Amino acid sequence: MHEMSVALAVVDQVAEAATRAGSITAVRSVRLQVGELAGVVPDALAFSFELACAGTLLEGAELVTETVPGRARCTPCAHEWAVGMPPRLTCPECGRACTDLLAGRELQIVDVHWEDGGPTHAPTREPISEER
């Protein structure tokens, strides 16, 4: 399951950041941006995240996902549109297929809430690497 490798990568990156910060006692929540074209099923990711957190500093942490809609721009006519799912990559204005994908492939940690005797906010904006 692709979502399990994503969840494991998130847990590893957050645990590593908590270790660097020092004296972190628990991670309360992790917020992710997930593009609608990233190929990630939110329910499967939430299930995998819960399993990946077991026995770690993140055990019991809430996973909050923000869906980023796919957007494209036509190179010849500069028209922008929401690509939807399945993605429509042909320009609805001029009919050409010369498009630049502007958004929708995101998969990144936006922020983490942890505690070390009091709530702490540690913002991050790191892409999630599945290769570890």
C-alpha positions in Angstrom: 0.0 0.0 0.0 1.5 3.3 -1.2 -0.2 5.2 1.7 1.7 3.2 4.3 5.1 4.3 2.9 3.9 7.9 2.9 2.7 7.5 6.5 6.0 5.9 7.6 7.9 8.8 5.9 5.8 11.4 7.7 6.3 9.7 11.1 10.1 9.4 10.5 10.4 13.1 9.5 8.3 14.4 12.4 10.1 12.1 14.9 13.5 13.3 13.5 12.4 17.0 13.9 11.2 16.3 17.4 14.5 14.7 18.3 16.4 17.7 16.9 14.1 20.1 18.9 14.9 18.2 22.2 12.7 17.5 25.2 9.6 16.8 23.1 7.2 14.6 25.1 4.5 14.0 22.5 3.3 15.0 19.1 -0.4 16.0 19.1 -1.1 16.7 15.4 0.4 16.7 12.0 -1.1 18.7 9.1 -0.4 17.7 5.6 -1.2 19.2 2.2 -2.2 16.4 -0.2 -2.8 17.3 -3.8 -5.8 15.7 -5.5 -3.4 14.4 -8.2 -0.8 13.0 -5.7 -2.3 9.5 -5.9 -3.0 9.3 -2.2 -6.3 8.0 -0.8 -7.0 10.1 2.4 -8.8 7.3 4.3 -6.1 4.8 3.6 -3.5 7.4 4.6 -5.3 8.1 7.9 -5.5 4.3 8.6 -1.8 3.9 7.7 -0.8 6.9 9.8 -2.4 5.5 12.9 -0.6 2.2 12.5 2.8 3.9 11.7 2.5 6.0 14.9 2.1 3.0 17.2 4.9 2.8 19.7 6.4 6.2 18.6 6.4 9.7 19.9 3.5 10.3 17.6 1.2 7.6 19.1 -2.3 9.1 19.3 -1.4 12.1 17.1 -4.2 13.5 14.9 -3.6 13.6 11.2 -5.2 16.6 9.5 -5.1 16.6 5.7 -5.8 19.5 3.4 -6.7 18.7 -0.1 -5.1 20.9 -2.8 -7.2 21.0 -6.0 -5.4 20.4 -9.3 -5.0 23.4 -11.5 -3.5 23.8 -14.9 -2.6 26.6 -17.3 -2.6 26.4 -21.1 0.7 27.4 -22.5 -0.6 28.9 -25.8 -3.6 30.9 -24.5 -2.7 31.2 -20.7 -6.2 30.1 -19.6 -6.2 28.5 -16.1 -8.7 25.8 -14.9 -9.4 23.2 -12.2 -8.4 19.9 -13.7 -10.6 17.7 -11.5 -10.6 14.0 -11.2 -10.0 12.3 -13.5 -7.7 15.2 -14.6 -8.8 17.2 -17.6 -5.5 18.3 -19.2 -6.9 19.7 -22.5 -7.6 23.4 -22.3 -11.3 24.0 -22.1 -10.8 27.4 -23.8 -8.8 26.6 -26.9 -8.8 22.8 -26.9 -5.0 22.4 -26.9 -3.1 19.9 -24.8 0.0 22.0 -24.1 -0.5 22.5 -20.3 1.5 23.3 -17.3 0.3 21.7 -14.0 0.2 24.5 -11.4 -1.1 22.6 -8.4 -2.4 19.3 -7.2 0.7 17.2 -6.8 1.6 18.5 -3.4 2.4 16.0 -0.6 4.1 17.9 2.2 4.1 18.5 6.0 2.6 21.9 6.6 2.9 22.0 10.4 3.2 19.9 13.6 1.9 20.5 17.1 3.9 18.9 19.8 4.5 19.4 23.5 7.4 19.6 25.8 5.7 20.7 29.0 3.5 23.2 27.1 2.0 23.3 23.6 4.6 24.2 20.9 4.0 24.9 17.3 6.8 23.9 14.8 5.9 24.9 11.3 7.5 23.1 8.4 7.0 23.0 4.7 9.0 19.9 3.7 8.0 17.6 0.8 7.5 14.1 2.0 10.1 11.7 0.8 9.0 8.1 0.5 12.6 6.9 0.1 14.2 6.2 3.4 
